[in-house]
Amino acid sequence: MNIAVVVWQFLRPFLVFRIALPVWVFLVIGAWLWIDKTSDIRTAVNTYAAELIAGAKLDALEAQLIEERRIRAWSDAKAAEASRIADAERAARVDLEITLTLTDTKRKGLADELAAIKAHPVSGNCTVDQFLLDRLRNK
C-alpha cells in the first residue's frame, strides 16, 4: 500500500466533513507558512528585525556607557573634594601643632617671668621695684 493512499484514507473523513472549508483553509495557511519560511521576503524581514534588535541593544549599551561615565565623573569629583578636605585638615593639624608648641614655649617664658617677679620681694612701702618699672611701656 502506498503511504499517500493511507494518509488520504485517514484524512478523507475530516476533509469531506460538512465544515470542510475551515479545514482546507487551515491546511492552505499551514502550507503557506511552511513555504514562506524559505522565501526572500521572510529572509529580508528576519534580517531587518535582527538589525533593529541589534540597533536597540547598541543604543542601550551607549546609554549605559554614558551613565557610567557620568557616575565616574561624579565619583572623581567627590574623591577630589575629599582629598581637598583631607589636605585642609592636615594643614590645620600642622598649624595647631605649631600653635601648641609656641603656646607651650610662651607659657614656659611666662612661668620664668613669674618666678623672677616672685624672686624680687616687694618692699613694705608698696613702691614698684626697678625690675617692674623697666617693663612698663609708658614711663
C-alpha positions, 0 to 999 in steps of 0.5 A, spaced: 500 500 500 502 506 498 503 511 504 499 517 500 493 512 499 493 511 507 494 518 509 488 520 504 484 514 507 485 517 514 484 524 512 478 523 507 473 523 513 475 530 516 476 533 509 469 531 506 466 533 513 460 538 512 465 544 515 470 542 510 472 549 508 475 551 515 479 545 514 482 546 507 483 553 509 487 551 515 491 546 511 492 552 505 495 557 511 499 551 514 502 550 507 503 557 506 507 558 512 511 552 511 513 555 504 514 562 506 519 560 511 524 559 505 522 565 501 526 572 500 521 576 503 521 572 510 529 572 509 529 580 508 524 581 514 528 576 519 534 580 517 531 587 518 528 585 525 535 582 527 538 589 525 533 593 529 534 588 535 541 589 534 540 597 533 536 597 540 541 593 544 547 598 541 543 604 543 542 601 550 549 599 551 551 607 549 546 609 554 549 605 559 556 607 557 554 614 558 551 613 565 557 610 567 561 615 565 557 620 568 557 616 575 565 616 574 565 623 573 561 624 579 565 619 583 572 623 581 569 629 583 567 627 590 574 623 591 577 630 589 573 634 594 575 629 599 582 629 598 581 637 598 578 636 605 583 631 607 589 636 605 585 642 609 585 638 615 592 636 615 594 643 614 590 645 620 593 639 624 600 642 622 598 649 624 595 647 631 601 643 632 605 649 631 600 653 635 601 648 641 608 648 641 609 656 641 603 656 646 607 651 650 614 655 649 610 662 651 607 659 657 614 656 659 617 664 658 611 666 662 612 661 668 620 664 668 617 671 668 613 669 674 618 666 678 623 672 677 617 677 679 616 672 685 624 672 686 624 680 687 620 681 694 616 687 694 618 692 699 613 694 705 612 701 702 608 698 696 613 702 691 614 698 684 621 695 684 626 697 678 625 690 675 617 692 674 618 699 672 623 697 666 617 693 663 612 698 663 611 701 656 609 708 658 614 711 663 
